[in-house]
Amino acid sequence: MKLNYLWRSAAALLASGLFRALPIGAASALGGWMGRVIGPRLSRHGIARANLELALPELSPEDMDCIMVGMWNNIGRTVSEIAHLGTFSRAEESDNGLITFAGLEHLERLKQDYRGAIFVGGHLGNWEVAPLMLRRAGLETVSVYRPFNEPYIDRLARQQRIKVNPNWAIKRQDVKALVSALRDRRSVSMLVDQKLWQGELIPFFGHDAHTTTLPAKLALRYGVPIVPFRVERLSGARIRVSAYPPITLPEGTSDTGDEEAEIALTLAINRVLEGWIRERPEQWNWLHRRWRIKKKYANKRLCSKRPAPGMHP
């Protein structure tokens, strides 16, 4: 196990140095190429393909192949762009077009109300740059993250992440930090599209999936809105981050903070994420075991048709 950590850490160090040495456009393109070439040959590709077949069974096998290649392209680009989070940070300050924002008016209303919010999103586009939108709006935010399994790789990532937000909390460990932020009228941001074994079974693409209800619990308890944010890859390393109106409880559901309200609000979050993923399925990270799927897949076919617009910028 230690040897695995060592070679993975060494590979990450070399790759990070290479990506940092390249301009961001070249680094992103190289990462995308590596993802498209290496990714479909990994065992995780079968998990991703099984997830896609379960969630979007109406797609043709060839369309699914192309979505998988597009996913690896996006993941490869995102990984390579971690070394350039400082570049994105400077781009946010200079408005050079590398990163753009939409829906800032929704954040301005929150700022005028002088209260915090819970921002929820998914692993779409380059999700690492999402905190820059909140910084642009002047909202102090604590962002939740899941550490990498390899300590050295995690340290490398944290060194870059603080360039987009200095305030981070470890997933499932720092709930007190989130509560403290909301009490101080600060905000919290988290990605809520991965499986949480301790979570509730809530439909996602029509199938029950273990889902965190933490955003709903906190929102109902502290009376703050849940605001969805979306990250899209426009072309190459160009990214757009969008904020949307707050998610509200379905009509007829009381906001008393009971379990029924928590589940209803979490289901509403899942439906927002579903809509975004359906629009750009090649930009979602399908690699996680989001559902319980017993069937094993070894499908490693490559896309042979013309990809969808934006799949290979």
N, C-alpha and C positions, 0 to 999 in steps of 0.2 A: 504494500500500500504506500509506504513512504517513497519507494522508487517511482511509483506512478505520480505522486505529488511532485517529485523532483523534476521529472522530465516534462510534465505539464507546465510547471512553473518556469522552467528554462525556455520552453517553447513560447510561452506567453511573453516572457521578457524580450526575447529576440523579435517576436512579431510586433510587440508594442514599440520597440526601438525603430523597426523598419517603418511602421505606419507613421510615427512621429516625424521621421526624416523626410517623408514625402509630403507634398502639398495635399490638402484635404481632399480635393477632387481625385487625385491619383490614388491616394490611400483608400478612399471609398471604392473606387473602381477595382482596385486589386482585391480588396476584401470581398466584393461581390463576385468576382471571378473565382476566388478560392472557394467561396460558399457553393457556387453552382457546380464546381468540379468535384469537390470533396464530399459535400453534404449528402447527395443522393446515394452515396456508397456506404454511408454509415448506418448502423442498426437503428438509430433514432428515426431514420427516414420512414421505416415501417410503422412506427408509432404515429408519426405525423399523418401518414397516408390513411391509417385506420381511423384517426380522428376526423379527417376530412370526409371520408366515405360515410361516417356516421352522421356528421352534421349537415352535409350538403349532398345527399344521395342522388339528387336530380341531375348533377353534373355528369358529363360524359367522362370515361376513363382518360381520354386525351386531355380534356380540360383540367382534370385533376393532376395529371402529370405536369402540366405547365404551371399550375398553381404551386406545386411542390418546388419546382425549379425557381419560381419567383420568390417563394419563401426563403430558400437558401440564399438567394441573391440579397434579399433584404437583411437577413441575419448576418451574412458576411460583411455587408456594408456597415451595419450597426456596430458590430464588434470592432471593426477597424476604426470607426469614428469615435470610439471611446477615447482613443489617444488624442483626439482633436476636440474634446469638450471645451477646452480653453478657447479654441478657434470659434466655436459656436457662441461662446460667451461674449467674445469681442465683437462678433457679428451682430449680436443682439443690441449692443451698445452703438454700433456704427450704422445700422440699417443698410447693410450692403446687399441684401437680398438672399443671403445664404439661409437665413431662417426668417420666416414671416409669421404673423399672428392674425387670427381672426376671432371675432366675438369678444374683444376686449371690453366692449360696453357692458357685458354681463358682469365682468370683474369690477368695473368702475362702480356699479350699483352696490356691490358688496362692500367696497371701500367706503362709500358714502354712508352705508348703514353702520359702519364701525363695528363689525362683528366678523368672526372667522367663518370658515366654510370647510367642508370636506370635499376635496377634489378626487374624483375617481376616473380611472382610465384603464387601458389594457396594453398588452405588449404589441403595439402596432407602430409601423414606421420605425423611426429611431426614438423609442420611448425615453431614452436617457436624457434628452434635451427638454422634456416637458416642463421642468421647474423654471426654465427661463421665461416662460409666459407669465408665471406668477410674479417673478422678479420685475418684469416689465410693468406689470400692473401695480407694483409697490406693495404687494402682499407678502408679509413674512410668513414663511411656510416651513413646516417640518415634513420631510418626505420619507416615506417608508421604503426600505429596500431589503432584499434577501441576500445575505452574504454568499459569495462563491464558496464551494466546498474546499478549495485549495487556499490556505491563508495568504500565500504570497500573491496569488492572482487577485484575491479580494483586496489586498492592500494596494495593488496597482490601480484597481478600479476606483477605490475610495479616493485616492490621490487625484484622480481626474474628476470624480463626481462633485467634490467640494468646489470645483470651478463653476458649477451651475447652481449649486445651493450648499451653503455651509452647514445646514441643519438636517441631519439624517437620523432616523430611528430604525433599529433592526426589527424586521418583521417577527411578530409573535413574542418579542422579548421586551419591547419598549412601549407598552400600552400606556404606562404612566406618563411618558413624555408626550404622547398624543393628547391625553386628558389635560395635562398641564398647559399645552399650547392652546387648546380650545377655551380653557378657563381664562387665559390671558388675552383672549380675542385674536389669537393668531389662527392660522389655517393649517390643515393637514392634507397631504396628497398621498395617494396609494394606487397601485395597480391591483385590480381585483378579479382578474380573469383566470387565475391559476387555481388548481385544486387545493383545498384546505381540508385535511382529513377530519379535523374537529368541527368543520362547518356543517351547515344544514344541507340536506338534499333538496336542491332547488332546480327547476328546469332551465336548461341552457341548450338552445337549438332543439328543444322538444325532448330532451333526455335529462334525467336527474343527474346532477353533478354536485359534489361537495363544494359548497360555496361559503365564503366568509360573510357573516352578517355584521361585522364590526362597523363598517360605515353607517349602516342603518341604526345600530345601537347607539353610537355616539351622536348621530344627528338628532335622534329622537330625545335622547337624554339631555343634550345641551342646547337644543333648539336652534341648530345651525343648518343651513341648506346643504344639500348634496349637489355638487356642480360637476357634470361630466366634461372631460377634456379628451381631445383626440389628436394624435400625431400622425401625419401623413407624409410619405416620401413623394415629392413631386417629380423630381428627376435627379439622377446622380446623388449628390450630397445635399441637395436643396430640400428643406423641410418646412412644413407648415404645422403650427400648433393652434388648435381651435378650442375655444370655450363655448359652452352651450347653456341655455337657461337651466335653472335648477330642476332636478327631478322631484316630482311631487307624488304623494300617495295616491293610489287609484281612488276614484270617487266612491264614497261609501265606506272607506277604511278610516277608522279613527286613529289619531296621532297620540294615543295614550302611552305609547312606548311598550306595548305588550308584544308577545311573540308574533301574533298575527300581523301587526303593523311592520315589524322588522322583516318578516318574510315577504310581505307585499312590496316593501320598498326595495329589497334586494332583488326580487324578481323584475322590478322595473329597471334596475341598473343592468341586469343581464340582458334585457330586451334592447336597451340602447347599444350595448356592446355587440349584440348579434347583428343589428342593423349595419353597424360600421364594418364588421367582418364580412358580411355578405357583399358589401360594396367593393371592398378591396381584400379579398381572401388571401392573396399572395403576400400581403403585408402583415398578416398575423402570425405569431409564433405558435405553430401547431404541434410543437415537439413535446409538450408536457402531457402527462397522462390525465387529461381533464375528465375523462369518463372511465368507467370500468368496462373495458373491452377485452373479452376473453380470446377472441380470434387473433392469431398471429399473422402478421403480414411481412412479406419479404420483397415487396414490390420496389424495384429500383429502376424502373423505366425512366427514360429522359424525355423531355418535351421535344416533339418533332414538328409541331405546328407553329405558326406565327404567334408569338406571345401577346398577351393583352397589353394595351397601352400602359406604359409606365412600369411594366414588369422588368424590363431590361433597359434602364435609362441610358 
